[in-house]
Amino acid sequence: MLYSMLAKFFLKKANWKDELTKSGNKVVALANSYRWFLSQKKENIPKLQTLEDFKKWVPLSNKQSVFEDKNLNELTRGKTRDVRFVMMSSGSSEKFSIGAFTKKEMKIAAFNTDLFLDLFFGAKKNQTLIINSSSMGVKVFSNHTVSDTGPRTDIVIGLLKSVAIHYDKVFIIGDPIFIKLMVEESLEKNIDWTTINAYFISGGEWMPQTLRDYVHKITGKSAEKPENGFWVGTYGITEIGYPLLFENAVLVSLRSKRKCVKHIVDAKSNNPRFTTPFYFLFRANSFYLEEIEQANFL
């Protein structure tokens, strides 16, 4: 049902229709990059025309395999001079990954950010402010107004009082705990969230539904009335500036009502356990994912 609703929603967005139908071209773009890497190993790569051809030649990758033995020159295909911005990962997996952007790639990343915000929040039709409270120097590329505050609650609250009042929609990006602390402090500073169409966006960390319910309650936000703002989770690849998986109002509402509770029987005690899983949308127009088929893989 959700896929059907999304398909109809996408088709209504005529301005973005061409971009959303480029999924097949992504295979070619990815193939070109891997062809370059494999050519360094003297592999004779045939012409890749289908997704199945692509899967035969492209190895499954992860942070370790990509960044373990490759330097910046290899990662940029010898175009280090064109790099204009470098972003590093958190290193929480004990391996730092590198995001290197050229001017062209920064424009593409900004376009993708704006596409995401317009499709799911209607940002294009409004005066939009993005408050980036991410840590580690994570940059948000966008053609909307952006303020990079870092994890500083006082600066965000200052912006809400003096700048946000002039915008129709405000997106606040930060870690879950930061969002909680900032909202609590803002109430002490007499911020009236009901007058601000604010959207909280977090990613990279697991977010308990109880935490989101709490923030929604004290700010008057709800996915049931998405035009006034709510809290949405995204999980992606910081180093390339993209949300890979993300929620929308329908999925947030589904989870908040606990209509997606999963019943699990504990193998050791044979007692039932209940969990409320996240459901995410996948950006099929920007990424290729492959399922790993192996025993005991969750």
C-alpha positions in Angstrom: 0.0 0.0 0.0 2.8 2.4 0.9 4.6 1.8 -2.4 1.4 2.5 -4.3 0.9 5.7 -2.4 4.4 6.8 -3.0 4.3 6.0 -6.7 1.2 8.2 -7.1 2.9 10.9 -5.0 6.0 10.9 -7.2 4.0 11.1 -10.4 2.3 14.2 -9.2 5.7 15.9 -8.9 6.1 16.6 -12.6 9.1 18.9 -12.1 11.1 16.0 -10.6 9.7 13.2 -12.8 12.8 13.0 -15.1 15.2 12.8 -12.1 13.2 10.0 -10.5 13.3 7.8 -13.6 17.1 7.8 -13.9 17.6 4.7 -11.8 18.8 2.6 -14.7 21.5 5.2 -15.5 22.9 4.8 -12.0 24.1 1.4 -13.0 26.2 2.8 -15.8 27.7 5.5 -13.5 28.6 2.9 -10.9 30.0 0.6 -13.5 32.3 3.3 -14.8 33.8 3.9 -11.4 34.3 0.2 -10.7 35.7 -0.3 -14.2 38.4 2.2 -13.4 39.3 0.5 -10.1 39.3 -3.0 -11.7 41.4 -1.7 -14.6 44.2 -1.1 -12.0 44.2 -4.8 -11.5 44.4 -5.4 -15.3 40.9 -7.0 -15.4 39.3 -7.0 -18.8 35.8 -5.6 -18.1 33.1 -6.3 -20.7 30.4 -3.7 -21.5 27.9 -3.7 -18.6 24.4 -3.2 -19.9 22.1 -4.8 -17.3 21.9 -5.0 -13.6 22.8 -8.6 -13.7 26.0 -7.8 -15.7 26.8 -5.2 -13.0 26.3 -7.7 -10.2 28.7 -10.2 -11.8 31.6 -7.8 -11.7 31.0 -5.5 -8.8 32.1 -7.0 -5.4 30.1 -6.4 -2.3 31.8 -3.5 -0.5 31.9 -2.0 3.0 33.9 0.7 4.6 36.8 -1.7 5.4 37.2 -3.0 1.9 36.9 0.5 0.3 39.2 2.5 2.5 41.7 0.0 3.9 44.1 0.0 1.0 43.1 3.0 -1.1 44.4 6.5 -0.7 42.8 9.8 -1.7 44.3 9.8 -5.1 42.8 6.4 -5.9 39.4 7.3 -4.4 39.2 10.4 -6.6 40.4 8.5 -9.7 43.5 10.7 -9.9 41.6 14.0 -9.7 42.7 15.2 -6.2 43.3 18.7 -7.6 39.6 19.0 -8.3 38.6 18.3 -4.7 37.1 21.4 -2.9 35.7 19.8 0.2 36.7 16.9 2.4 34.4 15.3 4.9 35.4 12.5 7.4 33.3 9.9 9.0 33.0 9.5 12.8 35.4 6.6 12.9 33.1 4.7 15.2 33.7 1.5 13.2 37.5 1.9 14.0 38.0 2.9 10.4 37.7 6.4 9.1 36.2 6.9 5.7 36.7 9.9 3.4 34.2 12.0 1.5 35.8 14.1 -1.2 33.7 16.6 -3.2 34.5 18.5 -6.4 32.5 21.7 -7.2 30.3 19.6 -9.5 29.7 17.0 -6.8 28.8 19.7 -4.3 26.1 21.0 -6.7 24.8 17.4 -7.2 24.7 16.8 -3.5 22.8 20.1 -3.0 20.3 19.2 -5.7 19.7 15.8 -4.0 19.2 17.4 -0.6 16.7 19.9 -2.1 15.0 17.1 -4.0 14.5 15.1 -0.8 13.2 18.1 1.1 10.8 19.1 -1.6 9.4 15.6 -2.3 8.5 14.9 1.3 8.1 18.3 2.9 7.3 20.7 0.0 10.3 22.8 0.7 10.5 24.2 -2.8 7.3 26.2 -2.4 8.4 27.8 0.8 11.1 30.0 2.3 13.2 27.3 3.9 15.9 27.5 6.6 18.2 24.5 7.4 19.9 24.6 10.8 22.7 22.1 10.7 23.6 21.1 14.2 25.6 18.0 13.2 28.9 17.4 14.9 32.2 16.4 13.3 32.1 19.1 10.6 29.4 17.4 8.7 28.2 19.7 6.0 24.7 20.0 4.5 24.8 20.9 0.8 21.7 22.8 -0.2 20.5 25.8 -2.2 18.2 26.8 0.6 19.4 29.1 3.5 21.8 27.0 5.7 23.2 27.8 9.1 26.0 25.6 10.4 25.7 25.8 14.2 27.3 22.6 15.3 25.9 21.0 18.5 25.3 24.3 20.3 21.8 24.6 21.8 22.2 28.4 22.6 23.0 29.2 19.0 20.1 27.2 17.7 17.7 28.9 20.1 19.1 32.3 19.1 18.4 31.4 15.5 14.8 30.3 16.3 14.2 33.7 18.0 15.8 36.0 15.4 16.0 34.2 12.0 13.5 31.3 11.9 10.6 33.6 12.3 11.1 34.9 8.8 10.9 31.4 7.2 8.0 29.2 6.4 9.7 25.9 7.1 12.7 25.2 9.4 14.7 21.9 9.3 16.9 21.2 12.3 19.4 18.5 11.8 21.2 16.9 14.7 21.7 13.8 16.9 18.7 12.5 18.8 20.0 13.5 22.3 20.9 17.0 21.0 17.4 17.5 19.7 15.9 16.5 23.0 18.2 18.8 25.0 17.8 21.7 22.6 14.0 21.5 22.7 13.9 21.3 26.5 16.1 24.3 26.8 14.2 26.2 24.2 11.0 25.9 26.3 12.8 27.4 29.2 13.7 30.3 26.8 10.0 30.7 25.9 10.2 29.3 22.4 6.7 28.6 21.1 7.0 25.6 18.8 3.4 25.8 17.7 4.3 29.0 15.8 7.2 27.3 13.9 6.8 24.7 11.2 9.9 22.8 12.4 11.1 19.5 11.2 13.7 17.6 13.2 16.0 15.3 11.2 18.4 12.9 12.8 20.5 10.1 11.6 23.4 7.9 12.3 22.1 6.8 15.7 19.2 4.6 16.8 16.2 6.6 18.0 13.7 5.2 20.5 10.1 5.9 19.6 9.5 7.0 23.2 12.0 9.8 22.7 10.3 11.0 19.6 6.9 10.8 21.3 8.2 12.9 24.1 9.6 15.6 21.8 6.4 15.6 19.7 4.4 16.0 22.9 6.3 19.0 24.3 6.5 20.8 21.0 3.0 20.0 19.7 4.4 18.3 16.6 2.9 15.2 15.0 3.2 13.2 11.9 -0.6 13.3 11.7 -0.2 17.0 10.8 3.0 16.9 8.8 2.5 20.5 7.5 3.3 21.8 11.0 6.5 19.7 11.4 7.5 16.4 13.0 10.6 14.3 13.7 12.0 12.1 10.9 14.9 9.7 11.0 17.4 9.2 8.1 20.2 6.7 7.8 22.7 7.2 5.2 26.2 7.8 4.1 27.5 11.1 5.6 30.7 11.0 3.5 28.8 11.4 0.2 26.1 13.7 1.6 23.1 11.4 1.0 20.3 10.0 3.2 20.2 6.4 2.1 17.2 5.3 4.0 14.6 7.6 5.5 11.2 7.9 7.0 8.2 9.9 5.9 5.0 11.1 7.7 3.2 7.8 6.9 5.9 5.6 8.4 6.4 7.8 11.4 2.7 7.8 12.1 2.6 4.0 11.7 5.4 3.5 14.2 4.0 6.0 16.7 0.7 4.2 16.8 2.6 0.9 17.4 0.9 -0.7 14.5 4.2 -2.3 13.4 4.9 -4.1 16.6 6.7 -7.4 16.0 6.3 -10.4 18.2 9.5 -12.4 18.7 9.8 -15.6 20.8 13.1 -15.7 22.8 14.9 -18.9 21.7 16.4 -19.4 25.2 13.5 -18.7 27.5 10.7 -19.3 25.1 9.1 -16.1 26.4 7.6 -13.6 24.0 9.2 -10.3 23.3 7.9 -7.3 21.5 9.7 -4.7 19.5 8.7 -1.8 17.4 10.9 -1.8 14.2 11.6 1.1 12.0 10.3 1.1 8.4 12.3 3.1 5.9 12.1 4.2 2.3 15.1 3.5 0.1 16.4 6.0 -2.4 16.3 3.7 -5.4 17.1 6.6 -7.8 20.5 7.2 -6.2 21.7 3.9 -4.8 22.2 0.2 -5.5 21.7 -2.3 -2.7 22.3 -6.0 -2.8 20.9 -8.5 -0.3 23.4 -10.8 1.3 22.0 -14.3 1.4 23.6 -16.3 4.3 22.4 -18.3 7.3 21.6 -16.3 10.5 21.9 -13.0 8.8 19.5 -10.4 10.1 
